[in-house]
């Protein structure tokens, strides 16, 4: 599963390290809007 996420992030021209670290940071908080962490939502930032 991680491979798929990483490759999709690359295909969307995201900085993979930044994306993964942001996801981990956000997921460690309570009351997370997971939809904002989807690759196509993250790419709009």
JOBEL-V508898 format. One line per field, one symbol per residue. ss: DSSP state (@ for helix, = for strand, . for the rest). burial: + if it has 16 or more other C-alpha atoms within 10 Angstrom, else -. A space follows every 50 residues. Layout:
BEGIN
ss=???
burial=???
END
This chain:
BEGIN
ss=.@@@@@@@@@@....@@@@@@@@@@@@......@@@@.@@@@...
burial=-----+--+----+-+--++--+--+----------+-+--+---
END
